[in-house]
Amino acid sequence: MSAARAKTTRSKTPQTSAPIERIGMLGVGIMGLAMAVNLMKAGFAVTGYDPDPKAMKRLKAAGGKACKSAADLAIDAQVIICSLPSPEALMDAAQQIARCGQRSLLVVETSTLDVADKTAARDALKAQGIVMLDCPLSGTGAQAINKDLTVYASGPKAAIQKLAPVFAGFSKNSFDLGGFGNGMKMKLMANLLVAIHNVSTAEALLLGQRWGIRPQDAVKVLSDGAGGSRMLQMRGPLMEGEGWNTATMKVGIWQKDMKLIAAALAEAQVPAPLFAATVPIYNAAMALGHAEHDTAAVFDVLSRMSS
């Protein structure tokens, strides 16, 4: 995406004779469930599928309808939103959806995956006349609950415009970034900043703690000043009292994002000393048993390194 084409435009809702009413949520983990709940609050009928039985129980408890497979999900939905953990899961789902032959179906891919993998899934669906968009999200699981997400939408403009009411149902904002794949490029830029800001938050709060300043007090004061950041606001409170045990982004899943950022930097030949400095911190979090914990656990890593 060239600098000349990097201008973003807010999605606008077009006039349409067939409003979107039925949403299928493919993957109802931390992010997927939060989006499903907010979509139901916005008036959409939501069905969902996840191979995890516990996730299905949580969806039904929240008022959603459970399906047996991605193919089952595609039978009646007008839009399918994907929130998936791997390229293998995406391609398997795309093949199932393609076989259903629902040519009017729109597929919104929100996962953080390599553009090449998303493109392969898009092409599998396109062969059956189904449109897929690349629409990764900026925000944590906790932000998703509060509808505090931003959608980085990329793909056919008409489809993005048609989906504006859906995006508004689970996010605070959406941007049309142009051609398919530009959404992931913006997402990796955002996650590069998240990686750095999360570790810098841990450094600052650990310094304050050693001086006798409680992390919760530091977050309140620092968030209002020049050193504030969204990661300070969102992850800072989890860095006290082992709050990282409640995950909004698991360290194990974050490792996938770190690899994608590193690969993108290498391909673009961009020097990234600050990002590189965070890599061993997240690796250490894995080694210390924090794979299922929130990435705020980097605070524990730094604390142990200095004890």
C-alpha positions in Angstrom: 0.0 0.0 0.0 1.8 3.1 -1.2 1.9 6.3 0.8 -0.1 8.0 -2.0 -2.9 5.4 -1.5 -2.8 5.1 2.3 -5.6 7.6 2.8 -8.4 5.9 4.7 -12.1 6.6 4.4 -14.8 5.8 6.9 -17.3 3.2 5.8 -20.7 4.6 4.9 -24.0 2.7 5.0 -25.5 2.4 1.5 -29.2 2.2 0.6 -30.1 -1.5 0.2 -33.4 -3.3 -0.3 -32.1 -6.4 1.5 -30.7 -5.5 4.9 -28.4 -7.9 6.7 -30.2 -9.6 9.5 -28.5 -13.0 9.9 -24.9 -13.4 11.0 -22.8 -16.5 11.3 -19.9 -16.4 13.7 -17.2 -18.9 12.8 -15.0 -19.2 15.9 -16.5 -18.1 19.3 -13.5 -17.8 21.5 -12.6 -14.6 23.4 -13.1 -12.3 20.5 -15.7 -14.2 18.6 -18.1 -14.5 21.6 -17.7 -10.9 22.4 -18.6 -9.9 18.9 -21.5 -12.3 18.8 -23.0 -10.9 22.0 -22.7 -7.3 20.7 -24.2 -8.2 17.4 -27.2 -9.8 19.1 -27.6 -6.6 21.2 -27.6 -4.7 18.0 -30.5 -6.7 16.7 -28.9 -9.3 14.5 -29.8 -13.0 14.7 -26.5 -14.8 15.4 -25.6 -18.4 14.8 -22.1 -19.8 15.6 -19.7 -22.7 15.2 -16.6 -23.6 17.2 -15.1 -27.1 17.6 -14.7 -26.4 21.3 -17.9 -27.6 23.1 -17.3 -25.2 26.0 -17.3 -22.3 23.5 -20.6 -23.6 22.1 -22.2 -23.7 25.5 -21.1 -20.1 26.2 -22.6 -19.0 22.9 -26.0 -20.7 23.6 -26.0 -19.2 27.2 -25.6 -15.8 25.6 -28.6 -16.3 23.4 -26.9 -17.5 20.1 -27.8 -20.5 18.1 -25.2 -23.3 17.8 -24.4 -25.0 14.5 -22.6 -28.3 13.8 -20.0 -27.1 11.2 -18.9 -24.2 9.0 -21.0 -25.7 6.2 -24.1 -25.7 8.5 -23.4 -22.1 9.4 -23.4 -21.1 5.7 -26.8 -22.5 4.9 -28.9 -19.6 6.3 -26.4 -16.8 7.2 -26.1 -13.7 5.0 -22.7 -12.9 6.5 -20.1 -15.1 8.1 -17.5 -13.5 10.4 -14.4 -15.6 10.9 -12.3 -15.4 14.1 -9.9 -18.3 13.7 -6.6 -19.5 15.2 -4.8 -20.8 12.1 -4.5 -20.8 8.3 -5.5 -24.5 8.3 -8.7 -23.7 10.1 -9.5 -20.9 7.7 -8.9 -23.0 4.6 -10.9 -25.9 5.9 -13.8 -23.5 6.7 -13.5 -21.8 3.2 -13.7 -25.2 1.5 -16.8 -26.1 3.5 -18.5 -22.8 2.9 -17.7 -22.9 -0.8 -19.4 -26.3 -1.2 -22.7 -24.8 0.1 -23.0 -22.6 -3.0 -24.5 -19.5 -1.3 -23.4 -17.0 -3.9 -24.8 -14.0 -2.1 -22.9 -14.8 1.0 -20.3 -12.3 2.4 -17.4 -13.7 4.4 -15.6 -11.3 6.8 -12.1 -12.6 7.8 -11.0 -10.9 11.0 -8.2 -13.3 12.1 -4.6 -12.3 12.3 -3.1 -14.5 9.6 -0.6 -14.2 6.7 -2.0 -12.4 3.7 -1.1 -15.3 1.4 -3.2 -17.7 3.5 -6.1 -15.3 3.4 -5.7 -14.9 -0.3 -5.8 -18.6 -0.8 -9.1 -18.9 1.1 -10.5 -15.9 -0.7 -9.7 -17.5 -4.1 -11.4 -20.8 -3.0 -14.6 -18.9 -2.2 -14.4 -16.7 -5.2 -14.4 -19.7 -7.5 -18.0 -20.3 -6.1 -19.0 -16.7 -6.4 -18.6 -15.9 -2.7 -17.0 -12.7 -1.7 -14.5 -12.7 1.1 -13.0 -9.6 2.7 -9.8 -9.1 4.8 -11.0 -7.3 7.9 -8.6 -7.8 10.9 -9.5 -6.0 14.2 -7.6 -3.6 16.4 -8.4 -4.3 20.1 -8.2 -6.9 22.9 -10.8 -9.3 24.1 -11.7 -6.9 26.9 -12.1 -4.1 24.3 -14.3 -6.5 22.2 -16.7 -6.9 25.1 -17.1 -3.1 25.3 -17.4 -2.8 21.5 -14.1 -0.9 21.6 -12.8 -2.4 18.4 -11.6 -0.9 15.1 -12.2 -2.8 11.8 -9.4 -2.6 9.2 -11.5 -3.5 6.2 -10.0 -4.3 2.8 -11.6 -5.8 -0.3 -14.4 -4.8 -2.7 -15.7 -1.3 -1.8 -19.3 -2.2 -2.4 -19.1 -5.2 0.0 -17.4 -3.0 2.7 -20.2 -0.4 2.3 -22.9 -3.1 2.6 -21.3 -4.4 5.8 -21.1 -1.1 7.5 -24.2 -1.8 9.8 -22.6 -5.2 10.8 -19.3 -3.5 11.6 -21.2 -0.9 13.7 -22.8 -3.8 15.6 -19.5 -4.9 17.2 -17.0 -2.1 16.7 -16.6 1.6 17.4 -15.1 2.4 14.0 -14.3 0.9 10.7 -12.0 2.0 7.9 -12.0 1.1 4.2 -8.3 0.6 3.4 -8.7 -0.4 -0.2 -7.5 -3.6 -1.9 -7.7 -7.0 -0.2 -4.7 -7.5 2.2 -4.3 -3.9 3.2 -6.2 -4.6 6.3 -3.6 -7.1 7.4 -0.8 -4.7 6.6 -2.4 -2.1 8.9 -3.0 -4.8 11.6 0.7 -5.8 11.6 1.7 -2.1 12.0 -0.7 -1.8 14.9 0.5 -5.0 16.5 4.2 -3.9 16.2 3.2 -0.9 18.3 1.3 -3.1 20.8 4.3 -5.4 21.2 6.5 -2.5 22.2 4.0 -0.5 24.2 3.1 -3.6 26.3 6.7 -4.2 27.3 7.3 -0.5 27.9 4.3 -0.4 30.2 5.7 -3.3 32.2 9.0 -1.6 32.5 7.5 1.7 33.8 5.1 0.0 36.2 7.8 -2.3 37.6 10.0 0.8 38.2 7.1 2.5 40.0 6.5 -0.6 42.1 10.1 -0.7 43.2 9.7 2.9 44.4 6.5 1.9 46.3 4.0 3.2 43.7 1.2 0.8 43.1 0.6 -0.1 39.4 -3.1 0.9 39.6 -2.1 4.3 40.9 0.6 4.7 38.2 -1.8 3.7 35.4 -4.3 6.3 36.6 -1.8 9.1 36.6 0.3 8.2 33.6 -2.6 7.6 31.3 -3.5 11.2 31.6 -0.1 12.4 30.5 2.3 12.4 27.6 3.5 8.9 28.3 0.0 7.4 28.2 -1.0 4.7 25.7 -3.9 2.3 25.1 -1.7 -0.6 26.3 -1.0 1.3 29.5 -4.7 1.7 30.0 -5.7 -1.9 28.9 -2.8 -4.0 30.1 -1.5 -1.9 32.9 -4.3 -2.9 35.4 -3.5 -6.6 34.6 0.1 -6.2 35.8 -0.9 -6.1 39.4 -1.8 -9.0 41.6 -1.2 -11.5 38.8 -4.1 -10.1 36.8 -2.6 -11.7 33.8 -4.2 -15.0 34.8 -7.4 -13.6 33.1 -6.4 -13.5 29.4 -7.7 -11.0 26.8 -4.8 -12.1 24.5 -3.0 -15.2 25.4 0.8 -15.2 25.2 0.7 -18.5 23.2 -1.5 -17.0 20.5 0.5 -13.7 20.5 3.6 -15.7 19.4 1.8 -16.2 16.0 1.4 -12.4 15.7 5.0 -11.8 16.6 6.2 -14.2 13.9 4.0 -12.4 11.3 5.4 -9.0 12.3 9.0 -10.3 12.1 8.4 -11.8 8.7 6.8 -8.5 7.4 9.7 -6.4 8.7 12.3 -8.7 7.1 10.5 -8.7 3.8 10.2 -4.9 3.7 13.8 -4.6 5.0 12.8 -2.3 7.8 15.1 -2.1 10.8 13.2 -2.6 14.0 15.5 -2.5 17.1 12.6 -1.8 19.5 10.5 -4.7 18.3 13.5 -7.0 18.3 14.1 -6.1 21.9 10.7 -7.4 22.9 11.0 -10.8 21.2 13.0 -12.5 24.0 10.7 -11.1 26.7 7.6 -12.8 25.1 9.7 -15.9 24.5 10.6 -15.9 28.2 6.9 -15.6 29.1 6.3 -18.8 27.2 9.2 -20.5 29.0 7.9 -19.4 32.4 4.5 -21.1 31.7 2.5 -18.1 30.7 1.2 -19.5 27.4 -2.4 -19.4 28.5 -2.1 -16.1 30.4 -2.5 -12.6 29.1 0.4 -10.9 27.5 0.5 -8.6 30.6 2.5 -11.4 32.0 5.6 -9.7 30.6 5.5 -7.8 33.9 6.3 -11.1 35.6 9.1 -11.8 33.2 10.8 -8.4 34.0 10.2 -8.8 37.7 11.9 -12.2 37.8 14.8 -11.0 35.6 15.6 -8.3 38.2 14.9 -10.2 41.4 
